[in-house]
Amino acid sequence: MECGFIAGGTTANKKYLVTGAAGFIGFHTTKRLLARGDTVVGYDNLVPYYPVEYKHARLKQLVGPPGFTFQRADLNESHFVGCNRE
């Protein structure tokens, strides 16, 4: 897996980690990546900064299409988050 974007190169059919996947920006980023055929692992701690119902409604839209996996987690509390390069 390659992390991030490569300037000038193709980025389709890759795997991405999107933090805040249930938030406004993360949701739309995830939708765009899934629409072009990428695989997305979405992380969100679902903090009630604004109504959590909004986040749950967004996640309902993302779990249908193939290629999306969701993890409820707080990256501030994680012991290790790494990028595995294959």
C-alpha positions as CSV (number, residue, x, y, z in Angstrom):
1,M,0.0,0.0,0.0
2,E,1.2,3.5,-0.8
3,C,0.3,6.3,1.5
4,G,-0.7,9.7,0.1
5,F,-0.8,11.1,-3.4
6,I,1.9,11.0,-6.0
7,A,2.2,14.3,-7.9
8,G,1.8,13.7,-11.6
9,G,1.0,10.0,-11.2
10,T,-2.2,8.0,-11.1
11,T,-3.8,7.5,-7.8
12,A,-6.8,5.3,-8.8
13,N,-7.3,1.8,-7.3
14,K,-5.3,2.5,-4.1
15,K,-6.1,2.1,-0.4
16,Y,-6.5,5.2,1.7
17,L,-7.0,5.9,5.4
18,V,-9.4,8.8,6.0
19,T,-9.6,10.2,9.5
20,G,-12.8,11.9,10.5
21,A,-14.6,9.9,7.9
22,A,-18.0,10.6,9.4
23,G,-17.5,14.4,9.4
24,F,-18.3,16.7,6.5
25,I,-14.9,16.8,4.8
26,G,-14.0,13.2,5.5
27,F,-17.4,12.0,4.3
28,H,-17.1,13.8,1.0
29,T,-13.5,12.8,0.5
30,T,-14.4,9.1,1.2
31,K,-17.3,9.3,-1.3
32,R,-15.0,10.7,-4.0
33,L,-12.4,8.0,-3.4
34,L,-14.9,5.2,-3.5
35,A,-16.6,6.6,-6.6
36,R,-13.3,6.3,-8.5
37,G,-12.7,2.7,-7.3
38,D,-10.4,3.2,-4.4
39,T,-10.5,1.3,-1.1
40,V,-11.0,3.4,2.0
41,V,-10.5,2.6,5.7
42,G,-12.5,5.3,7.6
43,Y,-11.6,6.2,11.2
44,D,-13.8,8.5,13.4
45,N,-14.2,8.7,17.1
46,L,-17.8,10.1,16.6
47,V,-17.2,13.0,19.1
48,P,-20.4,14.9,19.6
49,Y,-18.9,18.3,18.5
50,Y,-22.1,18.5,16.4
51,P,-25.0,16.1,16.5
52,V,-23.8,12.5,16.2
53,E,-26.9,11.7,14.2
54,Y,-25.4,13.6,11.3
55,K,-22.3,11.3,11.4
56,H,-24.4,8.2,11.7
57,A,-26.4,9.3,8.7
58,R,-23.3,9.8,6.6
59,L,-21.8,6.5,7.7
60,K,-25.0,4.7,6.6
61,Q,-24.4,6.0,3.1
62,L,-20.8,4.8,3.0
63,V,-21.2,1.3,4.3
64,G,-23.3,0.2,1.3
65,P,-20.7,0.4,-1.6
66,P,-17.9,-2.1,-1.7
67,G,-14.4,-0.9,-0.7
68,F,-15.3,0.9,2.6
69,T,-14.4,-0.3,6.1
70,F,-15.1,1.8,9.2
71,Q,-13.3,1.7,12.5
72,R,-14.6,3.7,15.5
73,A,-11.4,4.9,17.2
74,D,-9.7,7.9,18.6
75,L,-6.2,8.2,17.0
76,N,-5.1,10.2,20.0
77,E,-5.5,7.1,22.1
78,S,-4.0,4.6,19.7
79,H,-0.7,3.0,20.5
80,F,0.5,2.8,16.9
81,V,-0.8,3.8,13.6
82,G,1.5,2.8,10.7
83,C,1.5,2.7,7.0
84,N,2.4,-0.7,5.6
85,R,4.2,-0.3,2.3
86,E,3.8,-3.3,0.1
